[in-house]
Amino acid sequence: MALPSPEEIKTLIEAGVPGASVRVIANGSPSAQHSLLLDHEHARAAAEFLRDHAELRLDFCSLVTGVDWPDTETTAKVKVKKMVAGPDGVEQEQEVEETRKTKVPGYLEAVYHLFSMEKKHGPVVLRLRTVNRVDKLLLPSLTPVWRSAEFQEREAFDLYGIVFDEHPDLRRILMWEGFVDYPMRKDYVPPDDDILVTGVKA
């Protein structure tokens, strides 16, 4: 049986995991590899469902990676009513156009690529998003579902700062303990050479 489409898998998850919220994230590239965004509360139950479902049997997590989405700014033109001085100097209410900018907070993502060794199909791509990229960085670990995610979630923790709740051994894997930044974030500024060599700022 062919692998169901992301839309069909979304329907299966929401039917099989009560309360789960799943969004299909479209990919506009030639690969058209759409993904499924899971809510935090039901992510682990949804992962177990995908692993154990008789038709899907997504029993292997081949890849976990982090993605940094920095803050963005949107610009919109809006019409507002203002008191404006007329030619005779008398103020009168007029509708004028203003440009308003809005800051949209960024976030971090953990992206999982799943395959079925049993059914020989895949990938199915899952996404989990943090609330922001400053102080709400917690995501549920999927290592209890797919053990192959263990070291890769550690990399995402080490390089992006994503904190995986209930990970069995969440500690740095590439950078040294005490390193205070996240080298794969888009706003990362490398330290001076002396810090890299000694770990201590001169």
N, C-alpha and C positions, 0 to 999 in steps of 0.2 A: 504494500500500500504506500502511495506517495505521501510525503510529509505534508500535513495540512498547512495552509497559508497562515501568516501571522494573525490575520483577522479571525480565522477559524480557531487558532490556538488561544487567542484572547477569549473567545466565547467558551471554549472548553475550560479554561482556568476559572473564569467567573462563575461557571456552573458548578465546577468541582470544588472550589474553595469559597465558601460563603463569606461575603463581605469584601472579597478581593477587588481591587480596582486596577485595571490594566489599560494602558494606552498604547496604541500602535504609533511608533515614531517612524515617519516615512524617510527613506533615503533617496535623494534625487539623483545620485550618481548612476553611471551605467550599470553598476552591480545590482542596484535596486534591492539592497539587503536591508529590508525593514527590520525594526527591532521592537521589543516589548518593554515598556517602562512599568515596573512593579511598584506598588505602594509599600512602605516600610513594614507596616503591621503584618501584612500577609505574605511578605516576600519569601520567607523560608517555607511556609506551607505551599506556596505556589511552586517553588523549586522542587519540593518533594513530590508534588503532583506531576510535574513534568518528567521527573525521573521514573516514577512508578506507573504512569498511565500506560495501559496495554498497547495503545497505538503509537504512542510517542517514544517511550522508553529512552529518554535523553539521559543516558547513564554515564556520559563522559564530558567533563568540562575541559576543553583544550586550551583556553586562553582567558585570562582576566587582565584587563588593563584599566588604567585611570585616564580620565579626561578632565581638563581644567577649562571651565567656561567663566572667564572674568566678568566683572560688572560691565554693563553696557548702558548706553544713554540713548533714549528715543527722543525724537523731535517731532512735534505736531503743531500744526497751525490751528488755532481756535479763535472763534469770534466771541468777543466780550463787549458788554456795554460800559462805556466810560463817559465821564463828563469832559467835553472838549470845548475849548474856546472857539467861538465862531468868528467870522470876519469883523463883526461889530464889537468883539470883545466879551460878549455875553456867553457864558458857559451853557452848553446844551448837551443832552445825552445823545451819544452816537454809538453805532456798532462799529468796532474796529477789530482788526485782525492782529493777534499776538502769536509769537512763537514761544512754545513752552517746552522745556526739556525735563524729562523724567528719568531718574536713575533706576535701572533694573538690576537687582542684586544677582551676582553670579552664583555658581554652584560647582560642585565636583561630581563626577560620575564614576561608577564602577561598571564596566561592560564585560559580560560573560558570553563566551561562544560555546554552545552546547551541541553535542553530536550523540547519536545512538550507535554504539558499536554493535548492538544486537540487531537493530533494524537497518543499519547501514544508511542512515540519512542524517541530514543536518547541513549547515548549522542553523540553530535557532539562537538569536541574539537577545540577551536580557540586559536591561539597564536599571541601575539604582542611582538615585540622585540625593545629594545632601541638601539640607535646607538652605545653606549658604556656604561660603568658602572662608569664613572667619572663625566662628565659634560653635556652629551647629554642624559638625562634621561626621555624625554617627550614622552608620549603615549596618544592617544586619549581616553578619558573616554567613556566606553560603558554604563555607568549608565543612560544616557538619553534614551537608548534603552531598557535596563532591569534594573528596579529600584532595584532589589535584589542585584545588583553588588555594590551598594553604599558603604556599610560598608566594604565589602571585598576588594574593591579598596583602601579604607582608610588603611586597614591592610597592603596591598602591599606597599603603600606609606610609612607607619610608619616603617615597618620591613625591607624593601629592598631599599627604596629611589626612587621608580618609581613615577614620577610626571604625574598625569592624567589631561590632558587638558580638561577644561570645566566640571570638576567634581563639583557638586553643593556644596560640603562642605569638601574640602580636608584639613584635619588636622589630627594630631596624634590621635590614638584611643586606643593604649595600653601603649605606652611610654609617659612620661610627656613632655609638651612643653619645649623646651630648650635642650632636649636630642639631642646630636649631631651625633649619629652614627646609624647604621642599624643592629639590632641584628641577623637577619637571613642571612646576607651575610657570605660567606664562610671564609672571612679573618677577621671577626669581633673578636676583642679582648675585653673581658669583663673588665669594669673598676674596680677599687678598691672598696671594700665594702663601704667606706665612701662616695663615689660618688653615689652609688646606694641608700644609705639611705637619703642623704641630697641633692643630685643633685649638690653639689659644691665640687670641688677638693680642698683637704686640702693644 
